[in-house]
Amino acid sequence: MHYLIGASKSGDMNKNTKRPRLRIRIIFGDAEMIGPGKAELLERIDRCGSLAAAGREMGMSYKRAWQLVGTLNAMFKDPLVDSTRGGPGGGGAVLTDAGRAVLSLYRDFEADAAKAGTKRLNAMKAMLRDIPDEK
């Protein structure tokens, strides 16, 4: 298992860029990983109740969202997302108990890493060059 810590996720680039952030991807195997994008997709599915709506909010095609969910569901013993096909009554997607548990563990891991790394992150930030704000 590998832990990668990098810069902020691309969606955060327009937010407060003066504050360092961690981006953590946990790699279990060659094609088995969970990171900020998949975690965000799970959160949005949980909130929207729809894979299509969650993908749209992220600027992601339905096909890509479906592929990511398929990967997540195949990675774990139990599926993380349960979906129903659309049709006259409409479709939907919900997180399973396993999905909520994996998402919670991932977010807790992020919080633990951020807390543990605060001192070193602040030391690196203090070493950064001053870059004037673009006008």
C-alpha positions as CSV (number, residue, x, y, z in Angstrom):
1,M,0.0,0.0,0.0
2,H,1.4,3.4,-1.0
3,Y,0.5,6.8,0.3
4,L,1.0,9.8,-2.0
5,I,0.8,13.3,-0.6
6,G,0.8,16.1,-3.2
7,A,-0.6,19.5,-4.0
8,S,-4.2,20.6,-3.8
9,K,-6.7,19.0,-6.1
10,S,-7.4,20.9,-9.3
11,G,-10.9,21.8,-8.2
12,D,-9.4,23.8,-5.3
13,M,-7.2,26.0,-7.6
14,N,-9.6,28.9,-7.6
15,K,-10.1,28.8,-3.8
16,N,-7.7,30.2,-1.3
17,T,-4.3,29.2,-2.8
18,K,-2.4,30.7,0.1
19,R,-3.3,27.8,2.4
20,P,-1.4,24.6,1.8
21,R,-3.5,21.5,1.4
22,L,-2.8,17.8,1.2
23,R,-4.0,15.6,-1.6
24,I,-3.9,11.9,-0.6
25,R,-4.3,8.9,-2.9
26,I,-4.2,5.5,-1.3
27,I,-3.0,2.9,-3.8
28,F,-3.9,-0.7,-3.0
29,G,-2.8,-2.2,-6.4
30,D,-2.0,-1.2,-10.0
31,A,-5.6,-0.2,-10.8
32,E,-7.0,-0.1,-7.2
33,M,-6.9,3.2,-5.5
34,I,-9.0,5.8,-3.8
35,G,-8.2,9.5,-3.8
36,P,-9.9,12.9,-3.6
37,G,-11.8,12.6,-6.9
38,K,-13.4,9.2,-6.1
39,A,-14.1,10.4,-2.5
40,E,-15.8,13.6,-3.9
41,L,-17.9,11.5,-6.3
42,L,-19.1,9.3,-3.5
43,E,-20.0,12.3,-1.4
44,R,-22.0,13.8,-4.3
45,I,-23.7,10.6,-5.1
46,D,-24.8,10.4,-1.5
47,R,-26.1,14.0,-1.6
48,C,-27.7,13.9,-5.0
49,G,-29.0,10.4,-5.1
50,S,-28.0,10.2,-8.7
51,L,-24.8,9.1,-10.5
52,A,-25.6,11.4,-13.4
53,A,-26.2,14.4,-11.2
54,A,-23.0,13.8,-9.2
55,G,-21.0,13.5,-12.4
56,R,-22.5,16.7,-13.9
57,E,-21.6,18.6,-10.7
58,M,-18.0,17.5,-11.1
59,G,-17.9,18.3,-14.8
60,M,-17.6,14.6,-15.5
61,S,-19.4,12.5,-18.1
62,Y,-21.9,9.9,-16.9
63,K,-19.7,7.2,-18.6
64,R,-16.7,8.3,-16.6
65,A,-18.6,8.5,-13.3
66,W,-20.0,5.0,-14.0
67,Q,-16.5,3.7,-14.7
68,L,-15.2,5.1,-11.4
69,V,-18.1,3.6,-9.5
70,G,-17.5,0.3,-11.2
71,T,-13.9,0.4,-10.2
72,L,-14.7,1.2,-6.6
73,N,-17.4,-1.5,-6.4
74,A,-15.0,-4.1,-7.8
75,M,-12.2,-3.1,-5.3
76,F,-14.0,-3.8,-2.1
77,K,-15.7,-7.0,-0.8
78,D,-19.0,-5.2,-0.7
79,P,-20.2,-2.6,-3.3
80,L,-19.9,1.0,-2.3
81,V,-22.7,2.3,-4.6
82,D,-26.0,0.7,-5.3
83,S,-27.7,2.0,-8.5
84,T,-31.0,1.5,-10.3
85,R,-31.5,2.0,-14.0
86,G,-33.5,5.0,-15.2
87,G,-36.9,4.6,-16.9
88,P,-40.4,5.8,-16.3
89,G,-39.9,6.0,-12.5
90,G,-36.3,7.3,-12.9
91,G,-33.1,5.8,-11.7
92,G,-30.9,6.6,-8.8
93,A,-27.8,5.8,-6.9
94,V,-27.1,5.5,-3.2
95,L,-24.1,4.8,-1.0
96,T,-24.2,1.5,0.7
97,D,-23.2,1.1,4.3
98,A,-19.8,-0.1,3.0
99,G,-19.6,3.1,0.8
100,R,-20.3,5.3,3.8
101,A,-17.7,3.4,5.8
102,V,-15.0,3.6,3.1
103,L,-15.7,7.3,2.6
104,S,-15.5,8.0,6.3
105,L,-12.3,6.1,6.7
106,Y,-10.7,8.0,3.8
107,R,-11.8,11.4,5.1
108,D,-10.5,10.5,8.6
109,F,-7.2,9.4,7.1
110,E,-7.0,12.8,5.3
111,A,-7.7,14.6,8.6
112,D,-5.1,12.5,10.5
113,A,-2.4,13.2,7.9
114,A,-3.2,16.9,7.8
115,K,-3.0,17.1,11.6
116,A,0.2,15.1,11.8
117,G,1.9,17.1,9.1
118,T,0.9,20.6,10.2
119,K,4.3,21.5,11.7
120,R,6.2,20.4,8.6
121,L,3.7,21.9,6.2
122,N,3.9,25.3,8.0
123,A,7.7,25.1,7.9
124,M,7.7,24.5,4.1
125,K,5.1,27.3,3.7
126,A,7.4,29.7,5.5
127,M,10.2,28.9,3.0
128,L,8.0,29.8,0.0
129,R,8.9,32.8,-2.1
130,D,6.5,35.7,-1.9
131,I,4.5,35.8,-5.2
132,P,2.6,39.0,-5.7
133,D,-1.1,38.6,-6.4
134,E,-2.0,38.9,-10.1
135,K,-4.1,42.0,-10.9
